[in-house]
Structures are given as C-alpha cells and as structure tokens.
Amino acid sequence: MSVELLRQIAVYALTGAGLVFFLAGTLGVVRFPDTFSRLHALTKADNLGLGFLTLGLAVNAERWADVAKLALIWALVLLAAGTVAQLVARSALVRGER
C-alpha cells in the first residue's frame, strides 16, 4: 500500500465519521421530545462531526496554512455553537418550556 492510498483511506474514514455524527445530530433533533434534549444532541453531535470533517480535510490539505485555517474555523465554530446553544436554552427556559 502506498502512502497516498493510506492518506485517502484516512480522509474517507474521517469525513465519513463526521457525516455519521452530523446525521446522528439531525436524528436527535427529529426524535427527542423537548428543546433541551434536542439542543444537547445537536451540539454534541455537530461539534464531533465538524471535528472529524476538519481532520479529514486537514489530512488532505497541501499546506500547513490550510490546516491552520481549518483549525481556526473549527475553534470558532466550537465557541459559537456553545454560546448559541446556551442562549437558545435560556430563551426556552424564560418562555417556560421544560
């Protein structure tokens, strides 16, 4: 097996794992009964999904600058997702959802 083939296998495996987590989060939004359960499923699964997708893209990147950009995007999305989930949960709690 060549190094290029191993790299492509890693890319497919990591991006595939990311897509599986995205689908699991989507299924959680559809399946769970209340807002808080949906938020929990969505934020955890999406963060993991984006992480695996980012790793898959980083393995396929040609320059270290591209890897750094991907890592920065992932970090910013992690911060934003947690903040938005907290704001949505607080809004739901204020409206009286349980």
CNS distance restraints for C-alpha pairs under 8 A (distance, minus, plus):
assign (resid   1 and name CA) (resid   5 and name CA) 6.48 0.50 0.50
assign (resid   1 and name CA) (resid   6 and name CA) 7.02 0.50 0.50
assign (resid   2 and name CA) (resid   6 and name CA) 6.45 0.50 0.50
assign (resid   3 and name CA) (resid   7 and name CA) 6.09 0.50 0.50
assign (resid   4 and name CA) (resid   8 and name CA) 6.23 0.50 0.50
assign (resid   5 and name CA) (resid   9 and name CA) 6.19 0.50 0.50
assign (resid   6 and name CA) (resid  10 and name CA) 6.21 0.50 0.50
assign (resid   7 and name CA) (resid  11 and name CA) 6.21 0.50 0.50
assign (resid   7 and name CA) (resid  59 and name CA) 6.99 0.50 0.50
assign (resid   7 and name CA) (resid  60 and name CA) 7.39 0.50 0.50
assign (resid   8 and name CA) (resid  12 and name CA) 6.16 0.50 0.50
assign (resid   8 and name CA) (resid  60 and name CA) 7.61 0.50 0.50
assign (resid   9 and name CA) (resid  13 and name CA) 6.03 0.50 0.50
assign (resid  10 and name CA) (resid  14 and name CA) 5.99 0.50 0.50
assign (resid  10 and name CA) (resid  56 and name CA) 6.97 0.50 0.50
assign (resid  10 and name CA) (resid  59 and name CA) 7.51 0.50 0.50
assign (resid  11 and name CA) (resid  15 and name CA) 6.05 0.50 0.50
assign (resid  11 and name CA) (resid  55 and name CA) 7.91 0.50 0.50
assign (resid  11 and name CA) (resid  56 and name CA) 4.50 0.50 0.50
assign (resid  11 and name CA) (resid  57 and name CA) 6.82 0.50 0.50
assign (resid  11 and name CA) (resid  59 and name CA) 6.27 0.50 0.50
assign (resid  11 and name CA) (resid  60 and name CA) 6.54 0.50 0.50
assign (resid  12 and name CA) (resid  16 and name CA) 5.77 0.50 0.50
assign (resid  12 and name CA) (resid  56 and name CA) 7.09 0.50 0.50
assign (resid  13 and name CA) (resid  17 and name CA) 6.08 0.50 0.50
assign (resid  13 and name CA) (resid  56 and name CA) 7.66 0.50 0.50
assign (resid  14 and name CA) (resid  18 and name CA) 6.23 0.50 0.50
assign (resid  14 and name CA) (resid  52 and name CA) 5.28 0.50 0.50
assign (resid  14 and name CA) (resid  53 and name CA) 6.16 0.50 0.50
assign (resid  14 and name CA) (resid  55 and name CA) 6.60 0.50 0.50
assign (resid  14 and name CA) (resid  56 and name CA) 4.85 0.50 0.50
assign (resid  15 and name CA) (resid  19 and name CA) 6.23 0.50 0.50
assign (resid  15 and name CA) (resid  52 and name CA) 6.00 0.50 0.50
assign (resid  15 and name CA) (resid  53 and name CA) 4.58 0.50 0.50
assign (resid  15 and name CA) (resid  54 and name CA) 7.83 0.50 0.50
assign (resid  15 and name CA) (resid  55 and name CA) 7.72 0.50 0.50
assign (resid  15 and name CA) (resid  56 and name CA) 5.19 0.50 0.50
assign (resid  15 and name CA) (resid  57 and name CA) 7.59 0.50 0.50
assign (resid  16 and name CA) (resid  20 and name CA) 6.24 0.50 0.50
assign (resid  16 and name CA) (resid  53 and name CA) 7.77 0.50 0.50
assign (resid  17 and name CA) (resid  21 and name CA) 6.37 0.50 0.50
assign (resid  17 and name CA) (resid  49 and name CA) 6.99 0.50 0.50
assign (resid  17 and name CA) (resid  52 and name CA) 6.32 0.50 0.50
assign (resid  17 and name CA) (resid  53 and name CA) 7.58 0.50 0.50
assign (resid  18 and name CA) (resid  22 and name CA) 6.28 0.50 0.50
assign (resid  18 and name CA) (resid  48 and name CA) 6.86 0.50 0.50
assign (resid  18 and name CA) (resid  49 and name CA) 3.82 0.50 0.50
assign (resid  18 and name CA) (resid  50 and name CA) 6.10 0.50 0.50
assign (resid  18 and name CA) (resid  51 and name CA) 7.06 0.50 0.50
assign (resid  18 and name CA) (resid  52 and name CA) 4.68 0.50 0.50
assign (resid  18 and name CA) (resid  53 and name CA) 4.91 0.50 0.50
assign (resid  19 and name CA) (resid  23 and name CA) 6.14 0.50 0.50
assign (resid  19 and name CA) (resid  49 and name CA) 6.16 0.50 0.50
assign (resid  19 and name CA) (resid  53 and name CA) 7.43 0.50 0.50
assign (resid  20 and name CA) (resid  24 and name CA) 6.14 0.50 0.50
assign (resid  20 and name CA) (resid  49 and name CA) 7.23 0.50 0.50
assign (resid  21 and name CA) (resid  25 and name CA) 6.19 0.50 0.50
assign (resid  21 and name CA) (resid  45 and name CA) 5.19 0.50 0.50
assign (resid  21 and name CA) (resid  46 and name CA) 6.55 0.50 0.50
assign (resid  21 and name CA) (resid  48 and name CA) 6.52 0.50 0.50
assign (resid  21 and name CA) (resid  49 and name CA) 4.74 0.50 0.50
assign (resid  22 and name CA) (resid  26 and name CA) 6.28 0.50 0.50
assign (resid  22 and name CA) (resid  45 and name CA) 6.03 0.50 0.50
assign (resid  22 and name CA) (resid  46 and name CA) 5.46 0.50 0.50
assign (resid  22 and name CA) (resid  49 and name CA) 5.31 0.50 0.50
assign (resid  22 and name CA) (resid  50 and name CA) 7.88 0.50 0.50
assign (resid  23 and name CA) (resid  27 and name CA) 6.10 0.50 0.50
assign (resid  24 and name CA) (resid  28 and name CA) 6.16 0.50 0.50
assign (resid  24 and name CA) (resid  45 and name CA) 6.55 0.50 0.50
assign (resid  25 and name CA) (resid  29 and name CA) 6.36 0.50 0.50
assign (resid  25 and name CA) (resid  41 and name CA) 5.57 0.50 0.50
assign (resid  25 and name CA) (resid  42 and name CA) 4.53 0.50 0.50
assign (resid  25 and name CA) (resid  43 and name CA) 7.58 0.50 0.50
assign (resid  25 and name CA) (resid  44 and name CA) 7.62 0.50 0.50
assign (resid  25 and name CA) (resid  45 and name CA) 4.90 0.50 0.50
assign (resid  25 and name CA) (resid  46 and name CA) 6.24 0.50 0.50
assign (resid  26 and name CA) (resid  30 and name CA) 6.46 0.50 0.50
assign (resid  26 and name CA) (resid  42 and name CA) 6.74 0.50 0.50
assign (resid  27 and name CA) (resid  31 and name CA) 5.91 0.50 0.50
assign (resid  28 and name CA) (resid  32 and name CA) 5.64 0.50 0.50
assign (resid  28 and name CA) (resid  38 and name CA) 5.99 0.50 0.50
assign (resid  28 and name CA) (resid  41 and name CA) 5.53 0.50 0.50
assign (resid  28 and name CA) (resid  42 and name CA) 6.60 0.50 0.50
assign (resid  29 and name CA) (resid  38 and name CA) 4.79 0.50 0.50
assign (resid  29 and name CA) (resid  39 and name CA) 7.47 0.50 0.50
assign (resid  29 and name CA) (resid  41 and name CA) 6.97 0.50 0.50
assign (resid  29 and name CA) (resid  42 and name CA) 6.45 0.50 0.50
assign (resid  30 and name CA) (resid  38 and name CA) 7.88 0.50 0.50
assign (resid  32 and name CA) (resid  37 and name CA) 6.05 0.50 0.50
assign (resid  32 and name CA) (resid  38 and name CA) 5.71 0.50 0.50
assign (resid  33 and name CA) (resid  37 and name CA) 7.07 0.50 0.50
assign (resid  33 and name CA) (resid  38 and name CA) 7.42 0.50 0.50
assign (resid  34 and name CA) (resid  38 and name CA) 6.30 0.50 0.50
assign (resid  34 and name CA) (resid  98 and name CA) 7.22 0.50 0.50
assign (resid  35 and name CA) (resid  39 and name CA) 6.10 0.50 0.50
assign (resid  35 and name CA) (resid  89 and name CA) 7.47 0.50 0.50
assign (resid  35 and name CA) (resid  92 and name CA) 7.36 0.50 0.50
assign (resid  35 and name CA) (resid  97 and name CA) 7.67 0.50 0.50
assign (resid  35 and name CA) (resid  98 and name CA) 7.89 0.50 0.50
assign (resid  36 and name CA) (resid  40 and name CA) 6.16 0.50 0.50
assign (resid  36 and name CA) (resid  89 and name CA) 6.45 0.50 0.50
assign (resid  36 and name CA) (resid  98 and name CA) 7.85 0.50 0.50
assign (resid  37 and name CA) (resid  41 and name CA) 6.22 0.50 0.50
assign (resid  38 and name CA) (resid  42 and name CA) 6.00 0.50 0.50
assign (resid  39 and name CA) (resid  43 and name CA) 5.94 0.50 0.50
assign (resid  39 and name CA) (resid  85 and name CA) 6.46 0.50 0.50
assign (resid  39 and name CA) (resid  89 and name CA) 7.67 0.50 0.50
assign (resid  40 and name CA) (resid  44 and name CA) 6.19 0.50 0.50
assign (resid  41 and name CA) (resid  45 and name CA) 6.02 0.50 0.50
assign (resid  42 and name CA) (resid  46 and name CA) 5.80 0.50 0.50
assign (resid  43 and name CA) (resid  47 and name CA) 6.01 0.50 0.50
assign (resid  43 and name CA) (resid  81 and name CA) 6.69 0.50 0.50
assign (resid  43 and name CA) (resid  82 and name CA) 7.25 0.50 0.50
assign (resid  43 and name CA) (resid  85 and name CA) 7.20 0.50 0.50
assign (resid  44 and name CA) (resid  48 and name CA) 6.34 0.50 0.50
assign (resid  45 and name CA) (resid  49 and name CA) 5.90 0.50 0.50
assign (resid  46 and name CA) (resid  50 and name CA) 5.92 0.50 0.50
assign (resid  47 and name CA) (resid  51 and name CA) 6.08 0.50 0.50
assign (resid  47 and name CA) (resid  78 and name CA) 6.45 0.50 0.50
assign (resid  47 and name CA) (resid  81 and name CA) 7.96 0.50 0.50
assign (resid  48 and name CA) (resid  52 and name CA) 6.24 0.50 0.50
assign (resid  49 and name CA) (resid  53 and name CA) 6.09 0.50 0.50
assign (resid  50 and name CA) (resid  54 and name CA) 5.88 0.50 0.50
assign (resid  50 and name CA) (resid  74 and name CA) 7.03 0.50 0.50
assign (resid  51 and name CA) (resid  55 and name CA) 6.16 0.50 0.50
assign (resid  51 and name CA) (resid  74 and name CA) 6.81 0.50 0.50
assign (resid  52 and name CA) (resid  56 and name CA) 6.13 0.50 0.50
assign (resid  53 and name CA) (resid  57 and name CA) 6.25 0.50 0.50
assign (resid  54 and name CA) (resid  58 and name CA) 5.98 0.50 0.50
assign (resid  54 and name CA) (resid  70 and name CA) 6.25 0.50 0.50
assign (resid  54 and name CA) (resid  71 and name CA) 7.32 0.50 0.50
assign (resid  54 and name CA) (resid  74 and name CA) 7.09 0.50 0.50
assign (resid  55 and name CA) (resid  59 and name CA) 6.19 0.50 0.50
assign (resid  56 and name CA) (resid  60 and name CA) 6.58 0.50 0.50
assign (resid  57 and name CA) (resid  61 and name CA) 6.12 0.50 0.50
assign (resid  57 and name CA) (resid  70 and name CA) 7.92 0.50 0.50
assign (resid  58 and name CA) (resid  66 and name CA) 7.38 0.50 0.50
assign (resid  58 and name CA) (resid  67 and name CA) 5.15 0.50 0.50
assign (resid  58 and name CA) (resid  70 and name CA) 6.97 0.50 0.50
assign (resid  61 and name CA) (resid  66 and name CA) 6.20 0.50 0.50
assign (resid  61 and name CA) (resid  67 and name CA) 6.45 0.50 0.50
assign (resid  62 and name CA) (resid  66 and name CA) 7.27 0.50 0.50
assign (resid  63 and name CA) (resid  67 and name CA) 6.84 0.50 0.50
assign (resid  64 and name CA) (resid  68 and name CA) 6.21 0.50 0.50
assign (resid  65 and name CA) (resid  69 and name CA) 6.22 0.50 0.50
assign (resid  66 and name CA) (resid  70 and name CA) 6.23 0.50 0.50
assign (resid  67 and name CA) (resid  71 and name CA) 6.19 0.50 0.50
assign (resid  68 and name CA) (resid  72 and name CA) 6.14 0.50 0.50
assign (resid  69 and name CA) (resid  73 and name CA) 6.15 0.50 0.50
assign (resid  70 and name CA) (resid  74 and name CA) 6.17 0.50 0.50
assign (resid  71 and name CA) (resid  75 and name CA) 6.15 0.50 0.50
assign (resid  72 and name CA) (resid  76 and name CA) 6.16 0.50 0.50
assign (resid  73 and name CA) (resid  77 and name CA) 6.14 0.50 0.50
assign (resid  74 and name CA) (resid  78 and name CA) 6.13 0.50 0.50
assign (resid  75 and name CA) (resid  79 and name CA) 6.35 0.50 0.50
assign (resid  76 and name CA) (resid  80 and name CA) 6.10 0.50 0.50
assign (resid  77 and name CA) (resid  81 and name CA) 5.81 0.50 0.50
assign (resid  78 and name CA) (resid  82 and name CA) 6.33 0.50 0.50
assign (resid  79 and name CA) (resid  83 and name CA) 6.32 0.50 0.50
assign (resid  80 and name CA) (resid  84 and name CA) 6.02 0.50 0.50
assign (resid  81 and name CA) (resid  85 and name CA) 5.99 0.50 0.50
assign (resid  82 and name CA) (resid  86 and name CA) 6.18 0.50 0.50
assign (resid  83 and name CA) (resid  87 and name CA) 6.27 0.50 0.50
assign (resid  84 and name CA) (resid  88 and name CA) 6.12 0.50 0.50
assign (resid  85 and name CA) (resid  89 and name CA) 6.06 0.50 0.50
assign (resid  86 and name CA) (resid  90 and name CA) 6.08 0.50 0.50
assign (resid  87 and name CA) (resid  91 and name CA) 6.11 0.50 0.50
assign (resid  88 and name CA) (resid  92 and name CA) 6.16 0.50 0.50
assign (resid  89 and name CA) (resid  93 and name CA) 6.13 0.50 0.50
assign (resid  90 and name CA) (resid  94 and name CA) 6.16 0.50 0.50
assign (resid  91 and name CA) (resid  95 and name CA) 6.29 0.50 0.50
assign (resid  92 and name CA) (resid  96 and name CA) 6.40 0.50 0.50
assign (resid  92 and name CA) (resid  97 and name CA) 5.43 0.50 0.50
assign (resid  92 and name CA) (resid  98 and name CA) 7.98 0.50 0.50
assign (resid  93 and name CA) (resid  97 and name CA) 5.41 0.50 0.50
assign (resid  93 and name CA) (resid  98 and name CA) 6.89 0.50 0.50
